[in-house]
């Protein structure tokens, strides 16, 4: 084993607002995070096979785990799968690309190594995470969620669920409760963006709002790079949208001025 591979990490977070950084060991280690809920870091007994391939993060409750997912960057060395240890006998497997409330009970803490190995060889994809106590924000149907779309642009309600939200980060946090891996939101620049809970909160692709986009997204519950590239708008199109926006705002101003409205 490479010398760097024998390093392991622990981050203890005392407040929810504390940023949890992505944990790395070395390019030779495939890392899974293990969230300890009100527990101390366990010793190596029973975890010898994977102890140097996991990173421990201590939290007081599972709400903090959800908040920390915005900083979990999935890379070739950092797995999307992570573990939540509620007690030494109650451990669940979760995935950032899945609904936060989907999980698989794996029993005692010593079973973590079995699933770390499955992450390494790819067989983890065969594991089904079951929905457990979803919140009221969970959407049972398969429609695409679109945030902050204007009334005049709303189309194809059979495929789309329109939601108003405070800001982009709030949309991202709400998407952690959903099964789909892509969603749409309208930014302050009136443009439509594809977002994904599998990416960082500030990741987005500016796309053309259309029925074709909606239909294709409806068929893809997983993140799809080709779809993003297919509907991404060019810089020239973006400039045209900004021009249309300025004209629209100007027309509203002139109309209010002419009618005496304030």
C-alpha positions, -999 to 999 in steps of 0.1 A, spaced: 0 0 0 12 35 -8 24 55 21 -2 82 16 -29 56 17 -24 50 54 -36 85 62 -71 89 75 -91 120 84 -117 132 109 -136 164 109 -156 174 140 -183 199 132 -197 218 162 -221 240 144 -244 235 114 -229 266 97 -194 251 97 -183 242 62 -175 205 58 -148 202 31 -144 173 8 -120 148 23 -91 133 4 -64 108 12 -44 103 -19 -49 95 -56 -45 58 -47 -74 56 -22 -112 55 -30 -128 74 -2 -162 69 14 -174 93 41 -188 79 74 -211 103 93 -211 96 131 -243 109 148 -234 117 184 -207 91 184 -169 90 188 -145 77 162 -144 39 164 -112 20 166 -100 -3 139 -115 -35 153 -139 -49 128 -129 -22 102 -94 -33 94 -101 -39 57 -113 -4 50 -102 18 79 -78 38 58 -103 41 29 -130 59 49 -132 94 64 -151 101 96 -173 132 101 -190 138 135 -224 155 137 -250 159 165 -279 150 142 -288 139 107 -301 173 96 -265 184 97 -256 156 73 -280 168 48 -267 204 50 -231 191 45 -240 174 12 -237 208 -6 -200 205 0 -196 168 -9 -178 168 -43 -180 134 -60 -147 128 -78 -129 97 -91 -114 93 -56 -145 103 -36 -176 81 -37 -212 94 -40 -221 67 -15 -217 75 22 -227 59 55 -247 73 85 -239 56 118 -268 61 142 -253 36 166 -228 8 164 -256 -16 155 -276 8 132 -258 19 101 -274 29 68 -260 34 33 -270 65 13 -260 82 -19 -257 118 -29 -273 111 -63 -303 96 -46 -331 111 -25 -316 120 9 -344 99 24 -335 67 5 -313 44 24 -303 8 30 -298 -6 65 -266 -26 66 -267 -36 102 -236 -31 124 -207 -8 118 -184 -36 108 -204 -42 77 -192 -9 62 -161 -26 47 -183 -49 26 -200 -20 10 -168 0 6 -155 -29 -15 -187 -29 -35 -181 8 -43 -146 -1 -55 -157 -29 -78 -189 -12 -91 -214 -38 -77 -228 -11 -54 -250 0 -83 -271 -32 -78 -280 -21 -42 -315 -6 -40 -320 23 -15 -355 23 -1 -375 54 7 -378 61 44 -399 87 61 -398 113 33 -407 150 41 -438 169 29 -416 184 1 -411 150 -14 -428 147 -49 -443 113 -55 -449 117 -92 -422 118 -119 -427 153 -131 -398 177 -136 -395 204 -110 -391 240 -124 -384 268 -100 -395 304 -103 -409 303 -139 -431 333 -149 -468 326 -155 -466 334 -192 -439 308 -198 -455 279 -180 -462 250 -204 -467 212 -204 -482 209 -169 -485 171 -174 -447 169 -174 -438 198 -151 -444 208 -115 -438 246 -111 -425 257 -77 -417 291 -63 -386 292 -41 -365 319 -24 -332 314 -42 -311 289 -61 -296 274 -30 -330 268 -15 -340 250 -48 -308 228 -45 -317 219 -9 -352 210 -18 -339 188 -47 -321 167 -21 -355 154 -11 -364 143 -47 -357 113 -68 -348 131 -100 -312 142 -106 -319 172 -128 -342 202 -123 -348 236 -139 -348 271 -124 -352 306 -138 -324 330 -127 -325 367 -121 -314 372 -157 -347 355 -169 -327 326 -184 -335 289 -177 -308 268 -161 -304 231 -155 -292 222 -120 -284 189 -104 -280 176 -69 -252 154 -81 -232 186 -87 -222 215 -65 -249 241 -58 -233 268 -80 -231 244 -110 -256 251 -138 -260 250 -176 -280 278 -193 -305 262 -217 -332 271 -241 -367 268 -226 -388 246 -249 -412 217 -251 -384 195 -266 -362 202 -235 -390 192 -211 -399 160 -230 -363 149 -231 -357 157 -194 -388 138 -185 -373 106 -200 -340 111 -181 -343 108 -143 -305 106 -140 -280 134 -148 -273 135 -185 -243 155 -198 -253 151 -235 -288 166 -228 -272 196 -211 -249 202 -241 -277 197 -266 -299 224 -252 -272 248 -239 -277 283 -254 -249 301 -272 -234 334 -260 -252 351 -290 -286 337 -279 -279 349 -244 -273 384 -256 -306 382 -275 -324 372 -244 -309 401 -225 -320 425 -252 -355 412 -251 -356 416 -214 -345 452 -216 -372 459 -242 -398 442 -220 -388 462 -189 -388 494 -209 -422 487 -223 -436 482 -188 -420 514 -176 -435 533 -205 -469 518 -200 -469 528 -163 -457 563 -171 -484 568 -198 -512 555 -175 -499 573 -145 -494 541 -125 -467 540 -99 
